[in-house]
Amino acid sequence: MSRASEIALTSLAMGLGAVVGFIVVTRPESIERMKNGVTDIFSTSKKKVDEMSEEVALRTARLTKNPQVNQDWVERQWESIGY
């Protein structure tokens, strides 16, 4: 592919992206749809974490080297029994 065609293709992609971005941002229903999608993704991942067993929480914390996973799991257990 020649340099001129690469520049033309890049310019076309950038222009198309700008037009699509403008349309998405200026339409309230598009913004609402994006918010709903993000909320659904967040609630799905939160549900999976809430269903996590202690063994899975320990393994996940060990693999990711993130002790916050265990701390969050223990905190949810305390909240579930009312403390």
Backbone bond lengths (Angstrom), bond angles and torsions (degrees), N, CA, C in turn:
res aa  C-N    CA-C-N  psi(-1)  N-CA   C-N-CA  omega(-1)  CA-C   N-CA-C  phi
1 M - - - 1.451 - - 1.526 107.86 -
2 S 1.312 116.24 134.07 1.460 119.82 -177.43 1.524 110.67 -77.86
3 R 1.277 114.89 162.76 1.473 121.98 -178.02 1.524 110.70 -62.01
4 A 1.319 117.67 -40.23 1.465 121.82 -179.05 1.530 110.83 -65.28
5 S 1.319 116.97 -40.40 1.466 118.92 179.68 1.527 111.23 -70.84
6 E 1.346 117.43 -32.45 1.466 120.32 175.93 1.523 110.58 -64.81
7 I 1.321 116.83 -42.83 1.462 121.76 178.81 1.523 110.21 -64.70
8 A 1.326 117.34 -42.61 1.464 121.16 179.50 1.521 110.86 -64.25
9 L 1.325 116.73 -42.94 1.458 120.77 179.72 1.524 111.16 -65.49
10 T 1.320 117.39 -41.88 1.463 121.67 177.45 1.519 110.97 -63.17
11 S 1.320 117.49 -43.07 1.464 121.69 178.51 1.525 111.14 -63.08
12 L 1.321 116.46 -41.55 1.462 120.87 178.59 1.525 110.84 -63.79
13 A 1.329 117.30 -43.43 1.465 121.22 179.64 1.522 110.90 -64.41
14 M 1.324 117.12 -41.76 1.469 120.47 179.32 1.523 110.90 -65.69
15 G 1.318 117.24 -41.77 1.462 120.90 178.30 1.512 111.80 -63.91
16 L 1.318 116.25 -44.37 1.461 120.55 178.57 1.526 110.85 -62.91
17 G 1.330 116.82 -42.25 1.461 120.82 177.60 1.520 111.97 -61.88
18 A 1.318 116.77 -40.29 1.462 120.93 179.15 1.527 111.04 -65.24
19 V 1.323 117.33 -42.13 1.463 121.06 179.52 1.532 110.47 -64.93
20 V 1.318 117.09 -46.29 1.465 120.83 179.55 1.528 109.74 -63.19
21 G 1.321 117.53 -43.76 1.464 121.13 178.09 1.513 111.92 -60.40
22 F 1.331 117.43 -41.89 1.464 121.18 178.97 1.523 110.77 -63.73
23 I 1.324 117.02 -43.34 1.463 120.95 -179.87 1.519 110.68 -63.43
24 V 1.324 116.78 -44.02 1.465 120.66 -179.21 1.524 110.92 -63.94
25 V 1.317 117.32 -42.78 1.462 120.89 -176.08 1.520 111.95 -71.74
26 T 1.325 118.77 -32.55 1.463 120.48 -175.14 1.523 113.77 -87.31
27 R 1.314 118.12 -9.47 1.470 120.16 179.29 1.520 109.98 -102.21
28 P 1.335 117.26 117.55 1.468 120.25 -178.40 1.539 113.54 -59.67
29 E 1.326 117.16 -34.98 1.463 118.94 -179.23 1.526 111.02 -68.21
30 S 1.324 117.68 -31.43 1.463 120.80 176.70 1.527 110.61 -67.94
31 I 1.322 115.28 -42.44 1.467 119.93 178.56 1.526 109.74 -63.29
32 E 1.321 117.11 -43.49 1.465 121.07 179.81 1.531 110.68 -63.64
33 R 1.321 116.74 -39.98 1.465 120.71 179.08 1.526 110.47 -64.06
34 M 1.338 116.84 -40.70 1.460 120.07 178.59 1.523 110.70 -66.31
35 K 1.341 117.60 -40.38 1.468 120.99 177.76 1.520 110.55 -61.77
36 N 1.328 116.76 -43.46 1.462 120.62 179.37 1.528 111.23 -63.23
37 G 1.318 117.24 -39.39 1.458 120.84 178.33 1.511 112.22 -63.54
38 V 1.325 116.48 -43.89 1.466 120.40 178.94 1.524 109.94 -65.93
39 T 1.321 117.53 -41.37 1.467 121.42 178.74 1.519 110.75 -62.65
40 D 1.324 117.58 -42.09 1.465 120.92 178.31 1.523 111.61 -62.91
41 I 1.318 116.56 -42.89 1.463 120.44 179.20 1.526 110.13 -63.20
42 F 1.333 116.89 -44.24 1.458 121.03 -179.62 1.523 111.18 -63.68
43 S 1.342 117.01 -44.85 1.465 119.48 -178.73 1.524 111.49 -66.64
44 T 1.331 117.34 -34.75 1.463 120.26 177.49 1.519 110.80 -65.12
45 S 1.331 117.44 -45.90 1.465 119.51 -179.37 1.519 110.86 -68.48
46 K 1.335 117.71 -36.04 1.468 120.48 177.32 1.522 110.44 -64.82
47 K 1.327 117.17 -39.10 1.459 121.37 178.40 1.530 110.50 -63.08
48 K 1.323 116.94 -41.44 1.461 120.58 178.82 1.520 111.05 -64.02
49 V 1.324 116.94 -40.73 1.462 120.56 178.68 1.522 110.39 -67.27
50 D 1.316 117.76 -39.13 1.461 120.86 179.59 1.518 112.00 -64.22
51 E 1.332 116.67 -30.57 1.459 120.74 -179.32 1.529 112.12 -85.59
52 M 1.304 117.03 -1.43 1.459 121.81 -176.23 1.526 110.25 -66.59
53 S 1.298 115.83 134.77 1.463 119.86 177.04 1.525 109.21 -81.88
54 E 1.313 116.21 168.84 1.458 120.82 -179.65 1.531 110.53 -62.93
55 E 1.315 116.55 -40.99 1.462 120.56 -179.59 1.524 111.11 -62.27
56 V 1.325 116.15 -43.07 1.470 120.22 179.22 1.525 110.06 -66.50
57 A 1.333 117.43 -39.23 1.463 120.55 178.58 1.521 110.52 -62.72
58 L 1.332 117.28 -43.25 1.462 120.68 178.66 1.529 111.30 -63.76
59 R 1.327 116.72 -44.74 1.462 121.11 179.97 1.534 110.99 -64.24
60 T 1.331 116.01 -42.60 1.470 120.04 179.41 1.517 110.60 -63.39
61 A 1.328 116.97 -43.92 1.468 120.71 179.34 1.520 110.71 -62.80
62 R 1.316 116.90 -39.27 1.457 121.03 -179.68 1.528 110.63 -67.96
63 L 1.331 116.99 -45.01 1.464 120.29 -178.10 1.522 112.52 -67.60
64 T 1.338 116.08 -39.47 1.463 119.66 -178.22 1.519 112.58 -88.71
65 K 1.342 116.26 -5.02 1.469 121.50 -176.45 1.525 110.07 53.59
66 N 1.333 115.07 43.44 1.463 121.90 -177.57 1.526 108.94 -128.21
67 P 1.329 118.85 97.42 1.461 120.63 -179.20 1.529 113.15 -67.22
68 Q 1.330 116.95 -14.74 1.463 120.47 179.76 1.526 110.93 -62.29
69 V 1.327 118.07 -27.80 1.463 121.57 178.15 1.523 109.45 -60.49
70 N 1.336 116.96 -47.24 1.468 120.54 178.70 1.520 111.32 -66.04
71 Q 1.327 116.48 -42.57 1.457 120.36 -179.10 1.523 110.90 -61.43
72 D 1.320 116.46 -42.71 1.466 120.21 178.50 1.518 110.79 -65.13
73 W 1.337 116.86 -40.16 1.465 120.32 -179.27 1.528 110.03 -64.39
74 V 1.332 117.76 -45.08 1.459 121.54 179.92 1.533 110.02 -64.06
75 E 1.323 116.64 -41.22 1.463 120.36 179.17 1.531 111.07 -61.45
76 R 1.348 117.05 -41.73 1.469 120.00 178.01 1.524 111.10 -64.97
77 Q 1.335 117.11 -34.93 1.469 119.66 178.72 1.513 110.59 -65.63
78 W 1.331 117.42 -42.17 1.455 120.73 177.24 1.522 111.92 -64.17
79 E 1.334 115.82 -41.30 1.473 119.70 178.41 1.515 111.45 -63.63
80 S 1.336 116.89 -36.85 1.460 119.99 -177.61 1.520 113.20 -67.54
81 I 1.349 116.71 -24.23 1.464 118.51 177.61 1.525 112.22 -100.27
82 G 1.337 115.62 4.99 1.455 119.72 169.96 1.509 116.77 98.51
83 Y 1.306 118.51 14.20 1.475 120.62 178.23 1.491 111.05 -101.97
